[in-house]
Structures are given as structure tokens and as C-alpha cells.
């Protein structure tokens, strides 16, 4: 053991170690390691749930404290009771299925037409010059203004609702799909073509994988807009659906049931968005990155 090491050990109050022997030195334990581990084990959604519950408690207290009328703002307990009653009598279930059907069909039409249009626009320059400006022109027309016309043309049945949903969800998905197909590196496209790859092979092996992250980003936006489109169309003219139920409960001043319908609509939107996000994680798994955010 060197003289410097012996002197350092003596200064620290540790027993000196004879020459030729080694001693194990314990690393200082971090005092916050268990705390950080416990924090990492807590799911992030837990904090959102706690904040939401806190807002509900504040809402309930304010309504009871100031004796707010149920016609203006019902208490969360009144909304919950109306929600349970709506599912028990079957009205919420029936109208929810109608709206969900409109959303899914309209969203499916929007997805199919947007992807086909994006492929044609990115693969054929003539189609891009002719079709793309017309599509942009149609998007300058407010869809809320188109909804009454669709009711006149197609009636108050499901057709007008489906078309409204498709029109609202179409453009965001189209823009993201076009951007995604064009995100493939030009050098990689030329390399595949130099090896004799056809247009379809380039699209299948390069452009589609490059476009998938952008497409799913567009799908996440489009699926939420689909819920909005269905409700807007039902507001304009319908005899069933959650949008119709909102108008009917507003007319009878059943505000608690109106809030209950809004809760159901939010749940539908959250569920559809979660499905799209999960599909994106499964199909575009190479874009997911580990969570390296440090805990505070």
C-alpha cells in the first residue's frame, strides 16, 4: 500500500491496510433510488385519473355549495345517475349504436378514398396537377354548411350522416398520406429502380413503410373528427343517434341526460382513438422509442 494511500486512510479514520492486501470499498448508497423506482412503477395514466377525480370533486362541491340549479349545471352525481338510467332503459345503448355505425362506415370510406387518392397523386404527376387542386378547393367549403345540403339530397337517414363523416375525416388523412409517400428518400427510390424494381415494388418495399407513421398520425386525427362529423350531421336532421338525443334532452331541459350523452360521446371517441393508436404500435413498431424521460 502506497504512502499516499495510507495517509488518506488515516485522514479518513479508516484502519490502515498492510502492503500487498486489498480492501473492498463500498459505494455510497443513493438515498433517492427507491423513491425513483417507485415513481417509475406508477403508470402515467394514474396522474391523469387523479386530476380528473379532483376536478369532479371540485365540481360537486361548487354545485352543492352555491346551490346551482340542475337546469344550469347538474352535479356529477346527477349526471352519473342519469347515465346509469339511460343504460338501464336502453336509450343510450340504442342511440350509441346508431352513431357508432355512422362513424365506422364514414371513417372507412374516408380511409379508403384518402389512401387511393394519395397513391394516385404521388405516383402520377398528371393526377396530382388535376386532382389535388380540386380536392383542396372542396376543403375550403365548411362541412357544417354542407351538412344541410346532404340532408336535402340524401334524406335524414344514415347516408347523409356517413357522407358528412367521410368528408370531414378525408382531408387530414389525405395530407398525411401524401406527405408519407413522399417521405421516402429520393436516393433510395433511384437505387431500387437502378436494380430493376418496378413501381409497385418500390411502393411496397420502400414508400409504404415510410408512409405508415404519417398515415397513422392522420388516422388519429381523422377518427376524432369522425365523431364530430356524425354529431354535426345528427344535429342538422335525424331521428336517432346521440346527436339527436342531445337535442331532444335540451328541448326538455334534461341537462343531466345531456351531460350523460356527452360522456358517452367522449368515451366513444377515446375508445376509437385508443384502437387506432394500438394498431399503430403493432404495425409501425419500428418507430416506437423507449421512455427515457427522467423523473422529477
Residue frames as qw, qx, qy, qz and C-alpha x, y, z in Angstrom:
[[0.000, 0.890, 0.456, 0.000, 0.00, 0.00, 0.00],
 [0.433, 0.515, -0.026, 0.739, 1.47, 3.33, -1.01],
 [0.276, -0.192, -0.442, 0.832, 2.34, 6.08, 1.49],
 [0.233, -0.091, -0.155, -0.956, -0.24, 8.40, -0.08],
 [0.600, -0.308, -0.612, -0.413, -2.99, 5.76, 0.27],
 [0.532, -0.303, -0.664, 0.429, -2.04, 5.09, 3.90],
 [0.097, -0.096, -0.246, 0.960, -2.09, 8.79, 4.70],
 [0.406, -0.181, -0.350, -0.825, -5.51, 9.13, 3.01],
 [0.630, -0.336, -0.691, -0.114, -6.88, 6.19, 5.01],
 [0.410, -0.253, -0.555, 0.678, -5.57, 7.65, 8.22],
 [0.092, -0.033, 0.012, -0.995, -7.12, 11.01, 7.44],
 [0.558, -0.230, -0.451, -0.658, -10.49, 9.37, 6.90],
 [0.555, -0.376, 0.513, -0.536, -10.31, 7.49, 10.19],
 [0.951, 0.133, -0.170, -0.223, -10.08, 4.09, 8.49],
 [0.760, -0.474, 0.410, 0.173, -7.69, 1.37, 9.63],
 [0.175, 0.691, -0.600, -0.364, -4.52, 1.11, 7.60],
 [0.968, 0.195, 0.081, -0.134, -4.16, -1.89, 5.31],
 [0.593, -0.473, 0.525, 0.386, -0.87, -3.75, 5.10],
 [0.256, 0.580, -0.534, -0.559, 1.05, -3.67, 1.83],
 [0.117, 0.149, -0.936, -0.297, 0.03, -6.27, -0.70],
 [0.106, 0.421, 0.875, -0.213, -3.54, -6.53, 0.55],
 [0.134, -0.294, -0.400, -0.858, -6.67, -5.03, -0.92],
 [0.133, 0.324, 0.697, -0.626, -9.81, -3.86, 0.75],
 [0.085, 0.548, 0.718, 0.421, -13.29, -3.63, -0.72],
 [0.023, 0.151, 0.181, -0.972, -14.70, -0.14, -0.76],
 [0.188, 0.582, 0.788, -0.077, -18.48, 0.14, -0.62],
 [0.082, 0.354, 0.335, 0.869, -20.09, 2.67, -2.92],
 [0.178, 0.145, 0.460, -0.857, -22.31, 5.18, -1.16],
 [0.158, 0.478, 0.860, 0.080, -25.93, 4.20, -1.46],
 [0.070, -0.264, -0.271, -0.923, -28.16, 6.65, -3.26],
 [0.164, 0.201, 0.671, -0.695, -30.86, 7.87, -0.92],
 [0.519, 0.369, 0.077, -0.767, -33.36, 8.56, -3.70],
 [0.172, 0.188, -0.879, -0.403, -33.05, 5.30, -5.65],
 [0.080, 0.332, 0.926, -0.158, -36.03, 3.53, -4.01],
 [0.259, 0.610, 0.325, -0.675, -38.15, 6.64, -4.44],
 [0.284, 0.483, -0.481, -0.675, -37.31, 6.89, -8.13],
 [0.070, 0.008, -0.974, -0.214, -38.04, 3.19, -8.62],
 [0.171, 0.482, 0.771, -0.379, -41.44, 3.57, -7.02],
 [0.281, 0.620, 0.018, -0.732, -42.18, 6.59, -9.21],
 [0.206, 0.330, -0.727, -0.565, -41.28, 4.70, -12.36],
 [0.029, 0.180, 0.983, 0.003, -43.66, 1.90, -11.41],
 [0.278, 0.560, 0.499, -0.600, -46.61, 4.31, -11.25],
 [0.418, 0.463, 0.623, 0.472, -48.37, 4.42, -14.66],
 [0.104, 0.017, 0.085, 0.991, -48.63, 7.87, -16.18],
 [0.324, -0.459, -0.576, -0.594, -52.38, 7.49, -16.63],
 [0.458, -0.498, -0.648, 0.351, -52.72, 7.37, -12.84],
 [0.193, -0.286, -0.170, 0.923, -51.91, 11.06, -12.52],
 [0.216, -0.148, -0.441, -0.859, -54.47, 11.96, -15.18],
 [0.474, -0.464, -0.726, -0.180, -57.12, 9.91, -13.39],
 [0.401, -0.450, -0.508, 0.616, -56.32, 11.59, -10.08],
 [0.029, -0.131, 0.066, 0.989, -56.57, 15.05, -11.64],
 [0.345, -0.277, -0.610, -0.657, -59.89, 14.10, -13.27],
 [0.485, -0.505, -0.702, 0.127, -61.27, 12.83, -9.96],
 [0.291, -0.338, -0.311, 0.839, -60.12, 16.01, -8.28],
 [0.133, -0.046, -0.291, -0.946, -61.97, 18.13, -10.85],
 [0.451, -0.409, -0.702, -0.369, -65.13, 16.08, -10.31],
 [0.445, -0.473, -0.597, 0.471, -64.87, 16.63, -6.55],
 [0.116, -0.218, -0.066, 0.967, -64.45, 20.38, -7.04],
 [0.274, -0.207, -0.543, -0.766, -67.41, 20.40, -9.42],
 [0.484, -0.482, -0.728, -0.059, -69.60, 18.56, -6.92],
 [0.372, -0.425, -0.446, 0.695, -68.58, 20.84, -4.04],
 [0.010, -0.079, 0.133, 0.988, -69.18, 24.04, -6.03],
 [0.359, -0.326, -0.626, -0.611, -72.62, 22.91, -7.20],
 [0.520, -0.534, -0.656, 0.117, -73.71, 21.98, -3.67],
 [0.367, -0.314, -0.308, 0.820, -72.09, 24.97, -2.02],
 [0.094, 0.158, -0.123, -0.975, -73.71, 27.56, -4.28],
 [0.470, 0.399, 0.691, -0.377, -76.92, 25.55, -4.78],
 [0.156, 0.320, -0.539, -0.764, -76.63, 25.63, -8.58],
 [0.764, 0.254, 0.243, -0.541, -79.80, 24.54, -10.38],
 [0.642, -0.015, 0.735, 0.219, -79.74, 21.26, -12.29],
 [0.566, 0.760, 0.320, -0.015, -81.12, 23.12, -15.29],
 [0.146, 0.930, -0.329, -0.076, -77.89, 25.13, -15.47],
 [0.348, 0.515, -0.773, 0.122, -75.16, 22.75, -14.32],
 [0.898, -0.332, -0.170, -0.235, -76.06, 19.36, -12.81],
 [0.459, -0.668, 0.581, -0.073, -73.84, 17.79, -10.20],
 [0.263, 0.408, -0.852, -0.194, -71.60, 14.88, -11.24],
 [0.267, 0.054, 0.911, -0.309, -73.73, 12.56, -9.12],
 [0.585, 0.500, 0.315, -0.555, -76.84, 13.61, -11.05],
 [0.479, 0.584, -0.518, -0.403, -75.02, 13.00, -14.35],
 [0.031, 0.260, -0.964, 0.037, -73.93, 9.57, -13.13],
 [0.441, 0.251, 0.735, -0.448, -77.48, 8.69, -12.10],
 [0.607, 0.597, 0.009, -0.525, -78.81, 9.78, -15.50],
 [0.293, 0.529, -0.754, -0.257, -76.06, 7.80, -17.23],
 [0.168, -0.058, 0.967, -0.183, -76.98, 4.64, -15.34],
 [0.525, 0.433, 0.522, -0.515, -80.68, 5.19, -16.01],
 [0.502, 0.623, -0.301, -0.519, -80.01, 5.70, -19.71],
 [0.222, 0.345, -0.900, -0.146, -78.19, 2.39, -19.99],
 [0.283, 0.107, 0.878, -0.370, -80.83, 0.62, -17.94],
 [0.567, 0.536, 0.375, -0.501, -83.72, 1.77, -20.13],
 [0.701, 0.204, 0.573, 0.373, -81.67, 1.08, -23.27],
 [0.334, 0.924, 0.162, -0.086, -81.93, 4.56, -24.81],
 [0.135, -0.835, 0.465, 0.262, -78.22, 5.33, -24.59],
 [0.558, -0.162, 0.769, 0.265, -77.29, 1.92, -25.97],
 [0.574, 0.597, 0.555, 0.082, -79.65, 2.21, -28.95],
 [0.255, 0.965, -0.001, -0.064, -78.61, 5.71, -29.94],
 [0.343, -0.706, 0.558, 0.268, -74.91, 4.94, -29.33],
 [0.643, 0.060, 0.714, 0.271, -75.01, 2.01, -31.74],
 [0.487, 0.801, 0.343, 0.063, -76.58, 4.22, -34.42],
 [0.029, 0.962, -0.248, -0.109, -73.91, 6.90, -34.06],
 [0.518, -0.484, 0.663, 0.242, -71.11, 4.32, -33.88],
 [0.688, 0.357, 0.598, 0.202, -72.35, 2.73, -37.11],
 [0.358, 0.927, 0.109, 0.041, -72.30, 6.09, -38.87],
 [0.237, -0.854, 0.435, 0.160, -68.80, 6.80, -37.57],
 [0.631, -0.254, 0.691, 0.246, -67.31, 3.47, -38.62],
 [0.645, 0.532, 0.507, 0.208, -68.82, 3.45, -42.11],
 [0.232, 0.972, 0.004, 0.035, -67.95, 7.08, -42.80],
 [0.364, -0.760, 0.507, 0.177, -64.45, 6.64, -41.39],
 [0.713, -0.008, 0.650, 0.263, -63.90, 3.54, -43.53],
 [0.545, 0.749, 0.326, 0.187, -64.97, 5.41, -46.67],
 [0.014, -0.978, 0.207, 0.036, -62.65, 8.30, -45.77],
 [0.558, -0.529, 0.595, 0.233, -59.70, 5.97, -45.19],
 [0.712, 0.246, 0.597, 0.276, -60.17, 4.08, -48.46],
 [0.428, 0.853, 0.236, 0.185, -60.72, 7.15, -50.63],
 [0.169, -0.943, 0.273, 0.091, -57.89, 9.12, -48.99],
 [0.612, -0.402, 0.614, 0.294, -55.32, 6.35, -49.41],
 [0.658, 0.440, 0.532, 0.302, -56.29, 5.70, -53.03],
 [0.234, 0.963, 0.092, 0.102, -56.16, 9.42, -53.80],
 [0.363, -0.822, 0.397, 0.186, -52.76, 9.73, -52.08],
 [0.698, -0.092, 0.615, 0.354, -51.33, 6.87, -54.15],
 [0.537, 0.673, 0.420, 0.288, -52.61, 8.37, -57.40],
 [0.015, 0.999, -0.041, 0.008, -51.35, 11.84, -56.51],
 [0.428, -0.727, 0.494, 0.209, -47.86, 10.68, -55.56],
 [0.668, -0.042, 0.673, 0.316, -47.42, 8.19, -58.41],
 [0.436, 0.535, 0.545, 0.476, -48.80, 10.13, -61.36],
 [0.218, -0.214, -0.045, 0.951, -47.86, 13.75, -61.94],
 [0.181, -0.287, -0.503, -0.795, -50.87, 14.40, -64.19],
 [0.477, -0.584, -0.652, -0.079, -53.28, 13.23, -61.50],
 [0.432, -0.433, -0.351, 0.709, -51.54, 15.48, -58.99],
 [0.086, -0.044, 0.175, 0.980, -51.88, 18.53, -61.23],
 [0.351, -0.330, -0.542, -0.689, -55.55, 17.88, -61.98],
 [0.596, -0.487, -0.632, -0.087, -56.94, 16.25, -58.85],
 [0.493, -0.259, -0.481, 0.677, -55.05, 17.83, -55.96],
 [0.026, -0.074, 0.035, -0.996, -56.18, 21.45, -56.58],
 [0.520, -0.351, -0.473, -0.619, -59.79, 20.26, -56.84],
 [0.650, -0.378, -0.628, 0.201, -59.52, 18.41, -53.53],
 [0.307, -0.151, -0.333, 0.879, -58.10, 21.48, -51.84],
 [0.230, -0.219, -0.234, -0.919, -60.92, 23.56, -53.33],
 [0.610, -0.423, -0.588, -0.322, -63.54, 21.25, -51.84],
 [0.581, -0.326, -0.560, 0.493, -61.94, 21.58, -48.42],
 [0.088, 0.109, -0.117, 0.983, -62.40, 25.35, -48.42],
 [0.511, -0.409, -0.372, -0.658, -66.17, 24.76, -48.09],
 [0.304, -0.316, 0.668, -0.601, -67.19, 24.44, -44.41],
 [0.233, -0.101, -0.959, -0.127, -68.55, 20.98, -43.76],
 [0.120, 0.393, 0.671, -0.616, -71.17, 22.39, -41.40],
 [0.387, 0.449, -0.087, -0.801, -72.56, 24.31, -44.37],
 [0.355, 0.198, -0.802, -0.439, -72.57, 21.13, -46.48],
 [0.089, 0.100, 0.938, -0.318, -74.49, 19.08, -43.90],
 [0.476, 0.430, 0.401, -0.654, -77.92, 20.67, -44.64],
 [0.509, 0.483, -0.449, -0.553, -77.40, 20.10, -48.37],
 [0.191, 0.185, -0.963, -0.047, -76.56, 16.46, -47.77],
 [0.296, 0.252, 0.768, -0.509, -79.74, 16.11, -45.73],
 [0.543, 0.517, 0.042, -0.661, -81.74, 17.57, -48.64],
 [0.455, 0.465, -0.656, -0.382, -80.03, 15.35, -51.22],
 [0.402, 0.135, -0.905, 0.031, -79.86, 12.07, -49.27],
 [0.651, -0.527, -0.413, -0.357, -82.56, 12.47, -46.60],
 [0.397, -0.703, 0.402, -0.433, -82.33, 12.15, -42.84],
 [0.993, -0.093, -0.075, -0.018, -81.26, 8.51, -43.00],
 [0.762, -0.476, 0.244, 0.366, -77.83, 7.09, -42.44],
 [0.701, 0.449, 0.237, 0.501, -76.49, 8.03, -45.91],
 [0.103, 0.903, -0.013, 0.416, -76.23, 11.77, -45.19],
 [0.599, -0.763, 0.243, -0.027, -74.53, 11.11, -41.85],
 [0.872, -0.085, 0.307, 0.371, -72.00, 8.73, -43.38],
 [0.548, 0.631, 0.162, 0.525, -71.13, 11.20, -46.15],
 [0.177, -0.937, 0.101, -0.283, -70.67, 14.01, -43.64],
 [0.761, -0.552, 0.310, 0.145, -68.31, 11.86, -41.58],
 [0.819, 0.195, 0.300, 0.449, -66.36, 10.86, -44.68],
 [0.334, 0.824, 0.083, 0.451, -66.00, 14.46, -45.89],
 [0.356, -0.895, 0.199, -0.179, -64.75, 15.69, -42.52],
 [0.777, -0.454, 0.405, 0.163, -62.27, 12.83, -41.97],
 [0.836, 0.472, 0.167, 0.225, -60.99, 12.67, -45.57],
 [0.361, 0.873, -0.171, 0.280, -58.67, 15.65, -45.92],
 [0.393, -0.771, 0.488, -0.111, -56.43, 15.28, -42.80],
 [0.842, -0.126, 0.514, 0.109, -55.74, 11.68, -43.73],
 [0.719, 0.648, 0.146, 0.206, -55.08, 12.59, -47.38],
 [0.112, 0.924, -0.310, 0.195, -52.50, 15.24, -46.49],
 [0.555, -0.592, 0.582, -0.059, -50.68, 12.92, -44.08],
 [0.879, 0.145, 0.440, 0.110, -50.71, 10.05, -46.58],
 [0.580, 0.786, -0.016, 0.213, -49.33, 12.22, -49.38],
 [0.125, -0.865, 0.453, -0.178, -46.61, 13.52, -47.06],
 [0.746, -0.365, 0.556, -0.030, -45.81, 9.96, -46.00],
 [0.865, 0.372, 0.292, 0.169, -45.48, 8.56, -49.53],
 [0.436, 0.837, -0.131, 0.304, -43.19, 11.46, -50.41],
 [0.465, -0.808, 0.354, -0.080, -41.04, 10.97, -47.30],
 [0.935, -0.003, 0.234, 0.265, -39.09, 8.11, -48.89],
 [0.295, -0.672, 0.360, 0.576, -35.55, 9.26, -49.71],
 [0.624, 0.695, -0.150, -0.325, -35.04, 10.03, -53.39],
 [0.114, 0.602, -0.785, -0.088, -31.68, 8.23, -53.38],
 [0.432, -0.061, 0.877, -0.202, -33.28, 5.04, -52.10],
 [0.693, 0.531, 0.321, -0.367, -36.01, 5.19, -54.74],
 [0.483, 0.742, -0.401, -0.236, -33.44, 5.64, -57.51],
 [0.135, -0.455, 0.880, -0.029, -31.30, 2.83, -56.13],
 [0.601, 0.170, 0.741, -0.247, -34.23, 0.39, -56.22],
 [0.660, 0.680, 0.097, -0.305, -35.11, 1.47, -59.75],
 [0.224, 0.721, -0.631, -0.178, -31.49, 1.03, -60.84],
 [0.260, -0.224, 0.937, -0.071, -31.73, -2.60, -59.68],
 [0.234, -0.099, -0.800, -0.543, -34.81, -3.10, -61.86],
 [0.080, 0.367, 0.787, -0.490, -37.55, -2.69, -59.25],
 [0.006, 0.554, 0.625, 0.550, -40.95, -1.86, -60.67],
 [0.201, -0.478, 0.052, -0.853, -43.15, 1.00, -59.48],
 [0.786, -0.448, -0.234, -0.357, -45.22, -1.40, -57.37],
 [0.830, -0.109, -0.380, 0.393, -42.13, -2.97, -55.82],
 [0.262, 0.312, -0.258, 0.876, -40.73, 0.44, -54.87],
 [0.468, -0.486, -0.038, -0.737, -44.05, 1.35, -53.29],
 [0.875, -0.334, -0.319, -0.145, -44.39, -1.94, -51.44],
 [0.825, -0.124, -0.301, 0.461, -40.86, -2.18, -50.05],
 [0.399, 0.060, -0.168, 0.899, -39.99, 1.48, -49.53],
 [0.146, -0.349, -0.118, -0.918, -42.77, 4.04, -49.87],
 [0.651, -0.509, -0.429, -0.365, -45.49, 2.24, -47.89],
 [0.701, -0.356, -0.432, 0.442, -43.23, 1.54, -44.86],
 [0.290, 0.068, -0.120, 0.947, -42.06, 5.16, -44.98],
 [0.284, -0.386, -0.267, -0.836, -45.65, 6.41, -45.17],
 [0.555, -0.430, -0.712, -0.024, -47.14, 4.29, -42.38],
 [0.332, -0.336, -0.482, 0.738, -46.12, 6.58, -39.47],
 [0.118, 0.061, -0.100, -0.986, -47.64, 9.59, -41.27],
 [0.447, -0.271, -0.659, -0.541, -50.76, 7.63, -42.20],
 [0.497, -0.453, -0.708, 0.216, -51.41, 6.58, -38.60],
 [0.158, -0.245, -0.271, 0.917, -50.86, 10.16, -37.44],
 [0.303, -0.060, -0.345, -0.886, -53.59, 11.15, -39.89],
 [0.506, -0.327, -0.769, -0.215, -55.81, 8.30, -38.71],
 [0.328, -0.349, -0.629, 0.612, -55.60, 9.51, -35.12],
 [0.109, 0.207, 0.055, -0.971, -56.86, 12.94, -36.19],
 [0.389, -0.065, -0.585, -0.709, -59.46, 11.59, -38.63],
 [0.398, -0.334, -0.854, 0.026, -61.08, 9.20, -36.16],
 [0.119, -0.418, -0.500, 0.748, -61.73, 12.03, -33.70],
 [0.221, 0.215, -0.211, -0.928, -63.12, 14.23, -36.47],
 [0.316, -0.182, -0.839, -0.404, -65.41, 11.36, -37.47],
 [0.204, -0.483, -0.756, 0.392, -67.17, 11.55, -34.11],
 [0.040, 0.441, 0.128, -0.887, -67.63, 15.29, -34.59],
 [0.222, 0.091, -0.589, -0.771, -68.96, 14.79, -38.12],
 [0.263, -0.342, -0.892, -0.133, -71.56, 12.26, -37.02],
 [0.134, -0.553, -0.587, 0.576, -72.87, 14.51, -34.24],
 [0.083, 0.356, -0.142, -0.920, -72.98, 17.58, -36.53],
 [0.259, -0.066, -0.742, -0.615, -74.95, 15.64, -39.13],
 [0.267, -0.460, -0.841, 0.097, -77.38, 14.39, -36.49],
 [0.054, -0.460, -0.328, 0.823, -77.84, 17.95, -35.22],
 [0.172, 0.172, -0.389, -0.888, -78.92, 19.09, -38.69],
 [0.739, 0.043, -0.142, -0.657, -81.52, 16.40, -39.21],
 [0.325, 0.138, -0.935, 0.042, -82.05, 12.96, -37.71],
 [0.723, -0.403, -0.156, -0.539, -84.48, 10.85, -35.77],
 [0.929, -0.352, -0.048, 0.103, -81.93, 8.76, -33.86],
 [0.661, 0.378, -0.261, 0.593, -78.35, 8.87, -32.68],
 [0.502, -0.433, -0.394, 0.637, -76.51, 10.61, -29.86],
 [0.111, 0.051, 0.123, 0.985, -76.68, 13.98, -31.62],
 [0.399, -0.457, -0.518, -0.603, -80.44, 13.66, -31.88],
 [0.605, -0.515, -0.575, 0.192, -80.59, 12.66, -28.22],
 [0.357, -0.182, -0.221, 0.889, -78.65, 15.78, -27.19],
 [0.157, -0.213, -0.259, -0.929, -81.15, 18.00, -29.00],
 [0.546, -0.471, -0.606, -0.336, -84.12, 16.12, -27.53],
 [0.578, -0.461, -0.506, 0.444, -82.82, 16.39, -23.96],
 [0.199, -0.040, -0.061, 0.977, -82.02, 20.08, -24.44],
 [0.307, -0.370, -0.435, -0.761, -85.60, 20.66, -25.57],
 [0.665, -0.544, -0.486, -0.159, -86.95, 19.01, -22.40],
 [0.152, -0.805, 0.358, -0.447, -84.31, 20.77, -20.22],
 [0.947, -0.313, 0.044, 0.049, -82.95, 17.41, -19.05],
 [0.204, 0.865, -0.451, 0.087, -79.43, 18.79, -18.74],
 [0.572, -0.466, 0.670, -0.077, -78.20, 15.85, -16.69],
 [0.844, 0.264, 0.463, 0.057, -79.06, 13.47, -19.55],
 [0.499, 0.856, -0.123, 0.061, -77.36, 15.88, -21.99],
 [0.158, -0.765, 0.619, -0.085, -74.17, 15.65, -19.94],
 [0.757, -0.144, 0.635, -0.056, -74.57, 11.86, -19.84],
 [0.791, 0.574, 0.206, 0.051, -74.75, 11.74, -23.65],
 [0.241, 0.891, -0.372, 0.099, -71.64, 13.91, -23.86],
 [0.499, -0.540, 0.674, -0.073, -69.85, 11.46, -21.56],
 [0.844, 0.192, 0.501, 0.018, -70.83, 8.59, -23.87],
 [0.599, 0.796, -0.031, 0.081, -69.59, 10.52, -26.91],
 [0.069, -0.831, 0.544, -0.093, -66.29, 11.20, -25.19],
 [0.689, -0.282, 0.666, -0.046, -65.96, 7.52, -24.31],
 [0.824, 0.479, 0.302, 0.040, -66.62, 6.53, -27.94],
 [0.391, 0.882, -0.239, 0.111, -64.00, 8.98, -29.19],
 [0.314, -0.699, 0.635, -0.103, -61.42, 7.86, -26.63],
 [0.811, -0.045, 0.582, -0.032, -62.04, 4.18, -27.41],
 [0.759, 0.628, 0.148, 0.090, -61.73, 4.65, -31.18],
 [0.176, 0.891, -0.396, 0.136, -58.59, 6.75, -30.77],
 [0.536, -0.530, 0.651, -0.085, -57.07, 4.11, -28.47],
 [0.877, 0.223, 0.425, 0.030, -57.75, 1.40, -31.06],
 [0.587, 0.792, -0.079, 0.150, -56.02, 3.41, -33.79],
 [0.119, -0.829, 0.524, -0.154, -53.04, 4.14, -31.52],
 [0.725, -0.299, 0.618, -0.055, -52.69, 0.46, -30.58],
 [0.844, 0.460, 0.260, 0.093, -52.86, -0.61, -34.23],
 [0.334, 0.889, -0.271, 0.155, -50.14, 1.93, -34.98],
 [0.393, -0.671, 0.619, -0.109, -47.92, 0.45, -32.27],
 [0.833, 0.000, 0.553, 0.008, -48.39, -3.04, -33.70],
 [0.746, 0.584, 0.266, 0.178, -47.93, -2.17, -37.38],
 [0.355, 0.819, -0.204, 0.401, -45.36, 0.64, -37.10],
 [0.811, -0.552, -0.098, 0.170, -43.36, -0.88, -34.28],
 [0.724, 0.143, -0.031, 0.674, -40.01, 0.37, -35.62],
 [0.086, 0.671, 0.025, 0.736, -40.91, 3.99, -34.78],
 [0.645, -0.732, -0.171, -0.142, -41.54, 3.38, -31.07],
 [0.369, 0.537, -0.509, 0.563, -38.82, 4.61, -28.74],
 [0.560, -0.371, -0.654, 0.348, -38.22, 3.73, -25.10],
 [0.253, -0.916, -0.169, -0.260, -39.31, 6.22, -22.48],
 [0.653, 0.074, -0.323, 0.681, -36.16, 7.91, -21.23],
 [0.166, -0.773, -0.052, -0.610, -37.87, 10.82, -19.52],
 [0.353, 0.109, -0.687, 0.626, -36.29, 11.42, -16.16],
 [0.413, -0.696, -0.587, -0.032, -38.48, 11.55, -13.09],
 [0.049, 0.603, -0.206, 0.769, -38.62, 14.80, -11.11]]
